[in-house]
């Protein structure tokens, strides 16, 4: 996985790119999924949160680059104290795979 930036402001965005390849002998489809995980959140958060997905059809031997644009607002959670959504500063893992149990790439993003 490649990130367009390693750090973004809370109101910024990042693009995560990953090249996938059909190494099989027949055409097939893959649903590529993007998850996020706050590394040290101030409140309890889900272990992985689905933030995007893309269905890709590939012929045998074909490669394709899948891009996900993730705005900082998609990292937000509802804050009971402020009664609003908050994008917390800190480190987040961006995880890409075919399911939440089958993660094939990860990178760390810093929200400033």
N, C-alpha and C positions, 0 to 999 in steps of 0.2 A: 504494500500500500504506500502511496505517496500522498502527502498533504501539501496543499498550496502554501500553508503557513504553519509554523510550529506553535505560534502564539497569536491570539486574537483578542480584541476588546470584547466586552460582553455584548455590545451591539454590532459586532462584526460578523464575518462568516468565513468558513473554510471549505475547501473542496477536497474530498478524499477520492483518489483514483486507484483503481486496481485492474490489472489485466487478467482476464480469465481465458482459458483455452479448453476446447473439447479434445481430450486425448483418446477418446473412444473411437470405435469404428462406425458408429451410426450418429445421425443428427440427434440433437437433444436440446432440452430447455433447462435453464438453471434460474432459480430465483435468488438473486444476490441480495443479502440483507445487511443493513448498517445498524449497529447498536452502539450505545454510549454507556459509560459507567463513570460516575464521579468517584475519584480515588479516595479523597478524604472529606466527604460531605459533612456539613454541620448538623444535618438531621438524617434520619434513616431514609435511604432511597433504595429503589429496586437495584438488584445486582446488575441487570442489563435492561436497557430501555430501547425498544425498536424505534429508530428515527427515520428509516427510509428503506425502500426495497425496489428492485428492478428485475423484471423478467427478461431473460436474454435467450435467444435461439441461436444455436451454433451448429454448423456443419462439422463433420469429422476434420480435425486438425485446424479448425478456424479459431482465431483469437479475436478478442474484443476488449476494449477498455470501457469499464463502467465508472461513471463519475457520480458522486453524491455531493451536493452543496448543502452544508449544514450551517444555518444561521445560529448565532449564539442564543437567540431566544428559544430554540428547541432544546437547550440545556436547562431551561428554567424549571422551577418547581413553585408550587403555591406556598407562600409563607404566611402562616397563621398570624404572626406578629404584625406584619404590615398589611395583611389582607390584599396581597397582590403577588404577581409572579416575580421571582427573583432569579437572575442568572448569577450563580455564585462564582467568585473568583477561585482559581485553583486548577489542579490537573484533572483531566478527563482522559479515559481510554476510549479510542474509537476502534470498534471491532467490526470486521466484515467476515461473513460466512454464509453458508447455505441454510443455517438455522442457529438458534441461540446456543445449541449444544455442539455445533460444528463450526467453530470460529477458525478461520484460516489465515487471518492477518490482523495485526493490531499496531496502533501507533498512539503516542501520547500527545495531547493538545493542552496547552496552557491558556486559560482565560485570565486576562489581566484586568 
